[in-house]
Amino acid sequence: MKIEKGSWVRIHDIVLEPDERTGQLPEDTKKVPLEMWTKGFLLQEAMVGDQVEIRTITGRRAEGTLVEANPYYEHDFGRFVPEILQIGIQLKEMLWGGEEDA
């Protein structure tokens, strides 16, 4: 599927190969490349997997492999923790002297 010019996309690029990285890194870090994922507006029509150029929201240009169109955040802050809710209630009581009417 073609992704249109101007679409919001995410690209990937290898900034440094393992042998190009500094020697002042932990051993496990030295063994892997330094990678970059960048989001921006696609400057030409392309397909996932193509080498492309983008313009970031700050106007910087970057090149890399097109990974996806319309990227979004997939993380969350985990499941509900009742103890944290109680901490909020207790803090409110300490700071403002009690509960408000509901």
Biopython code that builds the backbone (N, CA, C, O; Angstrom):
import numpy as np
from Bio.PDB.StructureBuilder import StructureBuilder

atoms = [
    (1, "MET", "N", (0.842, -1.183, 0.000)),
    (1, "MET", "CA", (0.000, 0.000, 0.000)),
    (1, "MET", "C", (0.891, 1.252, 0.000)),
    (1, "MET", "O", (1.798, 1.381, 0.823)),
    (2, "LYS", "N", (0.625, 2.142, -0.907)),
    (2, "LYS", "CA", (1.369, 3.395, -1.004)),
    (2, "LYS", "C", (0.945, 4.336, 0.121)),
    (2, "LYS", "O", (-0.230, 4.425, 0.477)),
    (3, "ILE", "N", (1.930, 5.030, 0.665)),
    (3, "ILE", "CA", (1.668, 6.045, 1.677)),
    (3, "ILE", "C", (1.911, 7.396, 1.011)),
    (3, "ILE", "O", (2.966, 7.632, 0.422)),
    (4, "GLU", "N", (0.930, 8.269, 1.113)),
    (4, "GLU", "CA", (0.964, 9.543, 0.393)),
    (4, "GLU", "C", (1.975, 10.527, 0.966)),
    (4, "GLU", "O", (2.254, 10.537, 2.164)),
    (5, "LYS", "N", (2.509, 11.348, 0.082)),
    (5, "LYS", "CA", (3.380, 12.448, 0.464)),
    (5, "LYS", "C", (2.624, 13.329, 1.466)),
    (5, "LYS", "O", (1.435, 13.596, 1.291)),
    (6, "GLY", "N", (3.315, 13.773, 2.506)),
    (6, "GLY", "CA", (2.697, 14.626, 3.521)),
    (6, "GLY", "C", (2.118, 13.852, 4.687)),
    (6, "GLY", "O", (1.719, 14.456, 5.683)),
    (7, "SER", "N", (2.060, 12.523, 4.591)),
    (7, "SER", "CA", (1.522, 11.707, 5.690)),
    (7, "SER", "C", (2.472, 11.736, 6.888)),
    (7, "SER", "O", (3.683, 11.879, 6.726)),
    (8, "TRP", "N", (1.914, 11.600, 8.081)),
    (8, "TRP", "CA", (2.687, 11.510, 9.321)),
    (8, "TRP", "C", (3.192, 10.079, 9.422)),
    (8, "TRP", "O", (2.395, 9.140, 9.415)),
    (9, "VAL", "N", (4.512, 9.901, 9.515)),
    (9, "VAL", "CA", (5.110, 8.566, 9.486)),
    (9, "VAL", "C", (6.220, 8.441, 10.519)),
    (9, "VAL", "O", (6.629, 9.421, 11.141)),
    (10, "ARG", "N", (6.698, 7.206, 10.686)),
    (10, "ARG", "CA", (7.856, 6.922, 11.538)),
    (10, "ARG", "C", (8.892, 6.215, 10.692)),
    (10, "ARG", "O", (8.573, 5.310, 9.921)),
    (11, "ILE", "N", (10.166, 6.649, 10.847)),
    (11, "ILE", "CA", (11.257, 6.011, 10.122)),
    (11, "ILE", "C", (12.258, 5.432, 11.115)),
    (11, "ILE", "O", (12.245, 5.768, 12.299)),
    (12, "HIS", "N", (13.122, 4.560, 10.615)),
    (12, "HIS", "CA", (14.170, 3.930, 11.417)),
    (12, "HIS", "C", (15.485, 4.061, 10.670)),
    (12, "HIS", "O", (15.526, 3.968, 9.443)),
    (13, "ASP", "N", (16.564, 4.280, 11.423)),
    (13, "ASP", "CA", (17.883, 4.371, 10.807)),
    (13, "ASP", "C", (18.930, 3.894, 11.801)),
    (13, "ASP", "O", (18.761, 4.033, 13.013)),
    (14, "ILE", "N", (20.014, 3.330, 11.276)),
    (14, "ILE", "CA", (21.165, 2.970, 12.097)),
    (14, "ILE", "C", (22.108, 4.164, 12.073)),
    (14, "ILE", "O", (22.616, 4.538, 11.016)),
    (15, "VAL", "N", (22.341, 4.763, 13.235)),
    (15, "VAL", "CA", (23.204, 5.935, 13.342)),
    (15, "VAL", "C", (24.670, 5.505, 13.382)),
    (15, "VAL", "O", (25.504, 6.064, 12.671)),
    (16, "LEU", "N", (24.979, 4.513, 14.213)),
    (16, "LEU", "CA", (26.335, 3.974, 14.314)),
    (16, "LEU", "C", (26.292, 2.462, 14.387)),
    (16, "LEU", "O", (25.485, 1.893, 15.123)),
    (17, "GLU", "N", (27.153, 1.811, 13.630)),
    (17, "GLU", "CA", (27.307, 0.353, 13.719)),
    (17, "GLU", "C", (28.101, 0.040, 14.988)),
    (17, "GLU", "O", (28.787, 0.919, 15.510)),
    (18, "PRO", "N", (28.021, -1.202, 15.499)),
    (18, "PRO", "CA", (28.725, -1.527, 16.744)),
    (18, "PRO", "C", (30.214, -1.162, 16.724)),
    (18, "PRO", "O", (30.740, -0.680, 17.728)),
    (19, "ASP", "N", (30.896, -1.383, 15.604)),
    (19, "ASP", "CA", (32.329, -1.092, 15.551)),
    (19, "ASP", "C", (32.634, 0.406, 15.462)),
    (19, "ASP", "O", (33.795, 0.801, 15.570)),
    (20, "GLU", "N", (31.627, 1.234, 15.270)),
    (20, "GLU", "CA", (31.809, 2.687, 15.213)),
    (20, "GLU", "C", (31.529, 3.368, 16.553)),
    (20, "GLU", "O", (31.772, 4.565, 16.707)),
    (21, "ARG", "N", (31.024, 2.612, 17.508)),
    (21, "ARG", "CA", (30.655, 3.198, 18.797)),
    (21, "ARG", "C", (31.870, 3.365, 19.691)),
    (21, "ARG", "O", (32.874, 2.673, 19.525)),
    (22, "THR", "N", (31.774, 4.288, 20.639)),
    (22, "THR", "CA", (32.872, 4.566, 21.555)),
    (22, "THR", "C", (33.186, 3.356, 22.429)),
    (22, "THR", "O", (32.316, 2.526, 22.695)),
    (23, "GLY", "N", (34.420, 3.269, 22.864)),
    (23, "GLY", "CA", (34.830, 2.166, 23.736)),
    (23, "GLY", "C", (34.422, 2.356, 25.175)),
    (23, "GLY", "O", (34.627, 1.459, 25.993)),
    (24, "GLN", "N", (33.849, 3.498, 25.511)),
    (24, "GLN", "CA", (33.483, 3.800, 26.898)),
    (24, "GLN", "C", (32.035, 3.431, 27.206)),
    (24, "GLN", "O", (31.364, 4.113, 27.980)),
    (25, "LEU", "N", (31.568, 2.360, 26.603)),
    (25, "LEU", "CA", (30.198, 1.890, 26.821)),
    (25, "LEU", "C", (30.228, 0.548, 27.530)),
    (25, "LEU", "O", (31.224, -0.169, 27.441)),
    (26, "PRO", "N", (29.161, 0.193, 28.231)),
    (26, "PRO", "CA", (29.075, -1.150, 28.796)),
    (26, "PRO", "C", (29.195, -2.188, 27.671)),
    (26, "PRO", "O", (28.804, -1.924, 26.535)),
    (27, "GLU", "N", (29.732, -3.355, 27.991)),
    (27, "GLU", "CA", (29.985, -4.394, 26.990)),
    (27, "GLU", "C", (28.743, -4.761, 26.183)),
    (27, "GLU", "O", (28.823, -4.897, 24.962)),
    (28, "ASP", "N", (27.595, -4.924, 26.845)),
    (28, "ASP", "CA", (26.385, -5.317, 26.111)),
    (28, "ASP", "C", (25.928, -4.205, 25.159)),
    (28, "ASP", "O", (25.373, -4.496, 24.099)),
    (29, "THR", "N", (26.152, -2.947, 25.519)),
    (29, "THR", "CA", (25.773, -1.822, 24.665)),
    (29, "THR", "C", (26.678, -1.727, 23.445)),
    (29, "THR", "O", (26.213, -1.409, 22.350)),
    (30, "LYS", "N", (27.968, -2.001, 23.623)),
    (30, "LYS", "CA", (28.930, -1.945, 22.517)),
    (30, "LYS", "C", (28.593, -2.927, 21.399)),
    (30, "LYS", "O", (28.986, -2.717, 20.251)),
    (31, "LYS", "N", (27.878, -3.985, 21.720)),
    (31, "LYS", "CA", (27.608, -5.060, 20.754)),
    (31, "LYS", "C", (26.462, -4.765, 19.795)),
    (31, "LYS", "O", (26.263, -5.500, 18.827)),
    (32, "VAL", "N", (25.710, -3.707, 20.049)),
    (32, "VAL", "CA", (24.534, -3.422, 19.219)),
    (32, "VAL", "C", (24.668, -2.052, 18.557)),
    (32, "VAL", "O", (25.357, -1.179, 19.084)),
    (33, "PRO", "N", (24.017, -1.853, 17.409)),
    (33, "PRO", "CA", (24.097, -0.542, 16.751)),
    (33, "PRO", "C", (23.308, 0.516, 17.520)),
    (33, "PRO", "O", (22.401, 0.200, 18.290)),
    (34, "LEU", "N", (23.671, 1.770, 17.297)),
    (34, "LEU", "CA", (22.902, 2.897, 17.826)),
    (34, "LEU", "C", (21.798, 3.173, 16.806)),
    (34, "LEU", "O", (22.082, 3.521, 15.659)),
    (35, "GLU", "N", (20.555, 3.019, 17.218)),
    (35, "GLU", "CA", (19.420, 3.143, 16.307)),
    (35, "GLU", "C", (18.635, 4.409, 16.585)),
    (35, "GLU", "O", (18.675, 4.952, 17.690)),
    (36, "MET", "N", (17.912, 4.879, 15.555)),
    (36, "MET", "CA", (17.106, 6.086, 15.673)),
    (36, "MET", "C", (15.724, 5.817, 15.060)),
    (36, "MET", "O", (15.619, 5.266, 13.964)),
    (37, "TRP", "N", (14.696, 6.203, 15.764)),
    (37, "TRP", "CA", (13.337, 6.192, 15.235)),
    (37, "TRP", "C", (12.869, 7.633, 15.277)),
    (37, "TRP", "O", (12.965, 8.290, 16.314)),
    (38, "THR", "N", (12.366, 8.125, 14.166)),
    (38, "THR", "CA", (11.968, 9.532, 14.071)),
    (38, "THR", "C", (10.602, 9.634, 13.402)),
    (38, "THR", "O", (10.297, 8.884, 12.475)),
    (39, "LYS", "N", (9.789, 10.564, 13.878)),
    (39, "LYS", "CA", (8.479, 10.805, 13.276)),
    (39, "LYS", "C", (8.516, 12.113, 12.507)),
    (39, "LYS", "O", (9.212, 13.055, 12.888)),
    (40, "GLY", "N", (7.753, 12.160, 11.414)),
    (40, "GLY", "CA", (7.683, 13.383, 10.634)),
    (40, "GLY", "C", (6.770, 13.229, 9.441)),
    (40, "GLY", "O", (6.075, 12.224, 9.292)),
    (41, "PHE", "N", (6.782, 14.253, 8.582)),
    (41, "PHE", "CA", (5.935, 14.267, 7.396)),
    (41, "PHE", "C", (6.715, 13.723, 6.200)),
    (41, "PHE", "O", (7.821, 14.182, 5.913)),
    (42, "LEU", "N", (6.146, 12.764, 5.522)),
    (42, "LEU", "CA", (6.769, 12.108, 4.381)),
    (42, "LEU", "C", (6.919, 13.097, 3.231)),
    (42, "LEU", "O", (5.967, 13.792, 2.878)),
    (43, "LEU", "N", (8.115, 13.160, 2.647)),
    (43, "LEU", "CA", (8.381, 14.129, 1.585)),
    (43, "LEU", "C", (8.160, 13.571, 0.182)),
    (43, "LEU", "O", (8.244, 14.314, -0.796)),
    (44, "GLN", "N", (7.880, 12.276, 0.072)),
    (44, "GLN", "CA", (7.551, 11.682, -1.225)),
    (44, "GLN", "C", (6.676, 10.454, -0.992)),
    (44, "GLN", "O", (6.742, 9.835, 0.070)),
    (45, "GLU", "N", (5.870, 10.106, -1.967)),
    (45, "GLU", "CA", (5.051, 8.903, -1.865)),
    (45, "GLU", "C", (5.974, 7.692, -1.724)),
    (45, "GLU", "O", (7.008, 7.627, -2.389)),
    (46, "ALA", "N", (5.617, 6.739, -0.873)),
    (46, "ALA", "CA", (6.486, 5.582, -0.635)),
    (46, "ALA", "C", (5.679, 4.432, -0.060)),
    (46, "ALA", "O", (4.490, 4.559, 0.235)),
    (47, "MET", "N", (6.364, 3.304, 0.089)),
    (47, "MET", "CA", (5.783, 2.116, 0.711)),
    (47, "MET", "C", (6.618, 1.764, 1.939)),
    (47, "MET", "O", (7.797, 2.111, 2.010)),
    (48, "VAL", "N", (6.010, 1.074, 2.910)),
    (48, "VAL", "CA", (6.746, 0.618, 4.089)),
    (48, "VAL", "C", (7.941, -0.193, 3.603)),
    (48, "VAL", "O", (7.814, -1.049, 2.727)),
    (49, "GLY", "N", (9.099, 0.088, 4.185)),
    (49, "GLY", "CA", (10.327, -0.584, 3.795)),
    (49, "GLY", "C", (11.202, 0.232, 2.863)),
    (49, "GLY", "O", (12.385, -0.070, 2.705)),
    (50, "ASP", "N", (10.637, 1.272, 2.238)),
    (50, "ASP", "CA", (11.408, 2.139, 1.336)),
    (50, "ASP", "C", (12.303, 3.085, 2.138)),
    (50, "ASP", "O", (11.985, 3.445, 3.272)),
    (51, "GLN", "N", (13.434, 3.486, 1.528)),
    (51, "GLN", "CA", (14.269, 4.544, 2.078)),
    (51, "GLN", "C", (13.600, 5.863, 1.727)),
    (51, "GLN", "O", (13.319, 6.123, 0.557)),
    (52, "VAL", "N", (13.339, 6.701, 2.732)),
    (52, "VAL", "CA", (12.602, 7.941, 2.518)),
    (52, "VAL", "C", (13.245, 9.092, 3.266)),
    (52, "VAL", "O", (14.153, 8.909, 4.077)),
    (53, "GLU", "N", (12.749, 10.279, 2.971)),
    (53, "GLU", "CA", (13.134, 11.475, 3.701)),
    (53, "GLU", "C", (11.869, 12.073, 4.306)),
    (53, "GLU", "O", (10.811, 12.090, 3.678)),
    (54, "ILE", "N", (11.998, 12.563, 5.536)),
    (54, "ILE", "CA", (10.871, 13.191, 6.227)),
    (54, "ILE", "C", (11.287, 14.568, 6.713)),
    (54, "ILE", "O", (12.473, 14.891, 6.781)),
    (55, "ARG", "N", (10.277, 15.381, 7.053)),
    (55, "ARG", "CA", (10.478, 16.666, 7.714)),
    (55, "ARG", "C", (9.810, 16.554, 9.074)),
    (55, "ARG", "O", (8.607, 16.309, 9.156)),
    (56, "THR", "N", (10.581, 16.731, 10.142)),
    (56, "THR", "CA", (10.033, 16.603, 11.486)),
    (56, "THR", "C", (9.176, 17.812, 11.829)),
    (56, "THR", "O", (9.151, 18.795, 11.088)),
    (57, "ILE", "N", (8.489, 17.739, 12.933)),
    (57, "ILE", "CA", (7.618, 18.827, 13.366)),
    (57, "ILE", "C", (8.419, 20.103, 13.626)),
    (57, "ILE", "O", (7.871, 21.204, 13.565)),
    (58, "THR", "N", (9.720, 19.956, 13.917)),
    (58, "THR", "CA", (10.572, 21.127, 14.144)),
    (58, "THR", "C", (11.255, 21.609, 12.871)),
    (58, "THR", "O", (12.034, 22.562, 12.909)),
    (59, "GLY", "N", (10.967, 20.954, 11.733)),
    (59, "GLY", "CA", (11.515, 21.386, 10.458)),
    (59, "GLY", "C", (12.809, 20.699, 10.047)),
    (59, "GLY", "O", (13.330, 20.971, 8.965)),
    (60, "ARG", "N", (13.338, 19.814, 10.886)),
    (60, "ARG", "CA", (14.561, 19.094, 10.564)),
    (60, "ARG", "C", (14.255, 18.007, 9.540)),
    (60, "ARG", "O", (13.179, 17.410, 9.568)),
    (61, "ARG", "N", (15.190, 17.753, 8.642)),
    (61, "ARG", "CA", (15.034, 16.673, 7.670)),
    (61, "ARG", "C", (15.794, 15.457, 8.160)),
    (61, "ARG", "O", (16.887, 15.581, 8.712)),
    (62, "ALA", "N", (15.212, 14.273, 7.959)),
    (62, "ALA", "CA", (15.856, 13.027, 8.365)),
    (62, "ALA", "C", (15.564, 11.967, 7.309)),
    (62, "ALA", "O", (14.527, 11.998, 6.646)),
    (63, "GLU", "N", (16.495, 11.030, 7.166)),
    (63, "GLU", "CA", (16.335, 9.933, 6.221)),
    (63, "GLU", "C", (16.358, 8.615, 6.967)),
    (63, "GLU", "O", (17.019, 8.483, 7.997)),
    (64, "GLY", "N", (15.632, 7.642, 6.443)),
    (64, "GLY", "CA", (15.630, 6.317, 7.040)),
    (64, "GLY", "C", (14.652, 5.413, 6.326)),
    (64, "GLY", "O", (14.086, 5.770, 5.293)),
    (65, "THR", "N", (14.464, 4.234, 6.895)),
    (65, "THR", "CA", (13.540, 3.248, 6.346)),
    (65, "THR", "C", (12.144, 3.512, 6.887)),
    (65, "THR", "O", (11.953, 3.614, 8.099)),
    (66, "LEU", "N", (11.181, 3.622, 6.006)),
    (66, "LEU", "CA", (9.797, 3.866, 6.407)),
    (66, "LEU", "C", (9.263, 2.661, 7.168)),
    (66, "LEU", "O", (9.255, 1.544, 6.651)),
    (67, "VAL", "N", (8.819, 2.894, 8.396)),
    (67, "VAL", "CA", (8.352, 1.823, 9.277)),
    (67, "VAL", "C", (6.828, 1.748, 9.323)),
    (67, "VAL", "O", (6.253, 0.665, 9.222)),
    (68, "GLU", "N", (6.171, 2.909, 9.477)),
    (68, "GLU", "CA", (4.718, 2.905, 9.578)),
    (68, "GLU", "C", (4.146, 4.283, 9.305)),
    (68, "GLU", "O", (4.825, 5.301, 9.442)),
    (69, "ALA", "N", (2.888, 4.290, 8.918)),
    (69, "ALA", "CA", (2.139, 5.529, 8.745)),
    (69, "ALA", "C", (1.252, 5.743, 9.963)),
    (69, "ALA", "O", (0.797, 4.783, 10.585)),
    (70, "ASN", "N", (1.013, 6.988, 10.296)),
    (70, "ASN", "CA", (0.150, 7.362, 11.421)),
    (70, "ASN", "C", (0.546, 6.657, 12.721)),
    (70, "ASN", "O", (-0.292, 6.010, 13.350)),
    (71, "PRO", "N", (1.817, 6.773, 13.130)),
    (71, "PRO", "CA", (2.247, 6.108, 14.365)),
    (71, "PRO", "C", (1.549, 6.702, 15.584)),
    (71, "PRO", "O", (1.154, 7.868, 15.587)),
    (72, "TYR", "N", (1.409, 5.889, 16.605)),
    (72, "TYR", "CA", (0.782, 6.344, 17.842)),
    (72, "TYR", "C", (1.455, 5.662, 19.022)),
    (72, "TYR", "O", (2.144, 4.655, 18.859)),
    (73, "TYR", "N", (1.252, 6.217, 20.209)),
    (73, "TYR", "CA", (1.832, 5.646, 21.417)),
    (73, "TYR", "C", (1.022, 4.437, 21.838)),
    (73, "TYR", "O", (-0.208, 4.487, 21.871)),
    (74, "GLU", "N", (1.707, 3.353, 22.160)),
    (74, "GLU", "CA", (1.039, 2.122, 22.563)),
    (74, "GLU", "C", (1.251, 1.803, 24.038)),
    (74, "GLU", "O", (0.719, 0.809, 24.533)),
    (75, "HIS", "N", (2.018, 2.626, 24.747)),
    (75, "HIS", "CA", (2.315, 2.316, 26.139)),
    (75, "HIS", "C", (1.186, 2.792, 27.060)),
    (75, "HIS", "O", (0.337, 3.592, 26.667)),
    (76, "ASP", "N", (1.200, 2.288, 28.274)),
    (76, "ASP", "CA", (0.290, 2.770, 29.301)),
    (76, "ASP", "C", (1.032, 2.736, 30.633)),
    (76, "ASP", "O", (2.223, 2.429, 30.675)),
    (77, "PHE", "N", (0.349, 3.043, 31.687)),
    (77, "PHE", "CA", (0.980, 3.087, 32.992)),
    (77, "PHE", "C", (0.576, 1.901, 33.862)),
    (77, "PHE", "O", (0.667, 1.962, 35.088)),
    (78, "GLY", "N", (0.135, 0.835, 33.229)),
    (78, "GLY", "CA", (-0.179, -0.386, 33.958)),
    (78, "GLY", "C", (-1.600, -0.415, 34.495)),
    (78, "GLY", "O", (-2.414, 0.466, 34.218)),
    (79, "ARG", "N", (-1.868, -1.443, 35.260)),
    (79, "ARG", "CA", (-3.195, -1.652, 35.839)),
    (79, "ARG", "C", (-3.440, -0.726, 37.031)),
    (79, "ARG", "O", (-2.511, -0.172, 37.618)),
    (80, "PHE", "N", (-4.700, -0.582, 37.360)),
    (80, "PHE", "CA", (-5.121, 0.231, 38.491)),
    (80, "PHE", "C", (-4.508, -0.318, 39.777)),
    (80, "PHE", "O", (-4.501, -1.529, 39.999)),
    (81, "VAL", "N", (-3.989, 0.585, 40.632)),
    (81, "VAL", "CA", (-3.398, 0.204, 41.917)),
    (81, "VAL", "C", (-4.173, 0.934, 43.008)),
    (81, "VAL", "O", (-4.022, 2.144, 43.173)),
    (82, "PRO", "N", (-5.015, 0.194, 43.764)),
    (82, "PRO", "CA", (-5.863, 0.835, 44.777)),
    (82, "PRO", "C", (-5.072, 1.627, 45.813)),
    (82, "PRO", "O", (-5.543, 2.657, 46.297)),
    (83, "GLU", "N", (-3.875, 1.157, 46.158)),
    (83, "GLU", "CA", (-3.067, 1.841, 47.169)),
    (83, "GLU", "C", (-2.707, 3.262, 46.719)),
    (83, "GLU", "O", (-2.640, 4.174, 47.542)),
    (84, "ILE", "N", (-2.482, 3.446, 45.442)),
    (84, "ILE", "CA", (-2.141, 4.781, 44.948)),
    (84, "ILE", "C", (-3.334, 5.721, 45.073)),
    (84, "ILE", "O", (-3.159, 6.904, 45.362)),
    (85, "LEU", "N", (-4.530, 5.215, 44.861)),
    (85, "LEU", "CA", (-5.731, 6.025, 45.042)),
    (85, "LEU", "C", (-5.841, 6.481, 46.499)),
    (85, "LEU", "O", (-6.172, 7.637, 46.764)),
    (86, "GLN", "N", (-5.568, 5.584, 47.432)),
    (86, "GLN", "CA", (-5.626, 5.933, 48.852)),
    (86, "GLN", "C", (-4.573, 6.967, 49.214)),
    (86, "GLN", "O", (-4.828, 7.841, 50.043)),
    (87, "ILE", "N", (-3.386, 6.880, 48.602)),
    (87, "ILE", "CA", (-2.343, 7.883, 48.854)),
    (87, "ILE", "C", (-2.846, 9.260, 48.458)),
    (87, "ILE", "O", (-2.625, 10.234, 49.178)),
    (88, "GLY", "N", (-3.524, 9.351, 47.314)),
    (88, "GLY", "CA", (-4.069, 10.633, 46.867)),
    (88, "GLY", "C", (-5.088, 11.193, 47.842)),
    (88, "GLY", "O", (-5.087, 12.390, 48.127)),
    (89, "ILE", "N", (-5.948, 10.342, 48.349)),
    (89, "ILE", "CA", (-6.969, 10.774, 49.315)),
    (89, "ILE", "C", (-6.299, 11.246, 50.603)),
    (89, "ILE", "O", (-6.657, 12.294, 51.141)),
    (90, "GLN", "N", (-5.325, 10.475, 51.101)),
    (90, "GLN", "CA", (-4.624, 10.847, 52.330)),
    (90, "GLN", "C", (-3.867, 12.163, 52.156)),
    (90, "GLN", "O", (-3.872, 13.001, 53.058)),
    (91, "LEU", "N", (-3.226, 12.350, 51.019)),
    (91, "LEU", "CA", (-2.482, 13.579, 50.763)),
    (91, "LEU", "C", (-3.427, 14.781, 50.750)),
    (91, "LEU", "O", (-3.103, 15.839, 51.291)),
    (92, "LYS", "N", (-4.587, 14.614, 50.133)),
    (92, "LYS", "CA", (-5.575, 15.693, 50.085)),
    (92, "LYS", "C", (-6.022, 16.069, 51.500)),
    (92, "LYS", "O", (-6.170, 17.251, 51.811)),
    (93, "GLU", "N", (-6.234, 15.073, 52.350)),
    (93, "GLU", "CA", (-6.636, 15.342, 53.735)),
    (93, "GLU", "C", (-5.544, 16.086, 54.488)),
    (93, "GLU", "O", (-5.830, 17.010, 55.250)),
    (94, "MET", "N", (-4.266, 15.679, 54.273)),
    (94, "MET", "CA", (-3.159, 16.341, 54.971)),
    (94, "MET", "C", (-2.985, 17.785, 54.497)),
    (94, "MET", "O", (-2.700, 18.670, 55.303)),
    (95, "LEU", "N", (-3.150, 18.022, 53.229)),
    (95, "LEU", "CA", (-2.914, 19.361, 52.687)),
    (95, "LEU", "C", (-4.082, 20.311, 52.895)),
    (95, "LEU", "O", (-3.876, 21.490, 53.187)),
    (96, "TRP", "N", (-5.303, 19.814, 52.748)),
    (96, "TRP", "CA", (-6.456, 20.696, 52.782)),
    (96, "TRP", "C", (-7.466, 20.364, 53.861)),
    (96, "TRP", "O", (-8.542, 20.961, 53.900)),
    (97, "GLY", "N", (-7.152, 19.443, 54.723)),
    (97, "GLY", "CA", (-7.954, 19.198, 55.899)),
    (97, "GLY", "C", (-9.216, 18.416, 55.701)),
    (97, "GLY", "O", (-10.144, 18.594, 56.490)),
    (98, "GLY", "N", (-9.327, 17.578, 54.729)),
    (98, "GLY", "CA", (-10.497, 16.721, 54.629)),
    (98, "GLY", "C", (-11.037, 16.588, 53.229)),
    (98, "GLY", "O", (-10.535, 17.181, 52.274)),
    (99, "GLU", "N", (-12.074, 15.790, 53.143)),
    (99, "GLU", "CA", (-12.687, 15.515, 51.835)),
    (99, "GLU", "C", (-13.675, 16.611, 51.456)),
    (99, "GLU", "O", (-14.282, 17.244, 52.320)),
    (100, "GLU", "N", (-13.825, 16.824, 50.171)),
    (100, "GLU", "CA", (-14.852, 17.734, 49.684)),
    (100, "GLU", "C", (-16.154, 16.969, 49.573)),
    (100, "GLU", "O", (-16.153, 15.740, 49.507)),
    (101, "ASP", "N", (-17.274, 17.693, 49.552)),
    (101, "ASP", "CA", (-18.568, 17.027, 49.353)),
    (101, "ASP", "C", (-18.600, 16.484, 47.949)),
    (101, "ASP", "O", (-18.186, 17.155, 47.004)),
    (102, "ALA", "N", (-19.087, 15.280, 47.812)),
    (102, "ALA", "CA", (-19.175, 14.663, 46.492)),
    (102, "ALA", "C", (-20.457, 15.026, 45.806)),
    (102, "ALA", "O", (-20.699, 14.592, 44.679)),
]
sb = StructureBuilder()
sb.init_structure("model")
sb.init_model(0)
sb.init_chain("A")
sb.init_seg("    ")
for serial, (resi, resn, name, xyz) in enumerate(atoms, 1):
    if name == "N":
        sb.init_residue(resn, " ", resi, " ")
    sb.init_atom(name, np.array(xyz, "f"), 0.0, 1.0, " ", f" {name:<3s}", serial, name[0])
structure = sb.get_structure()
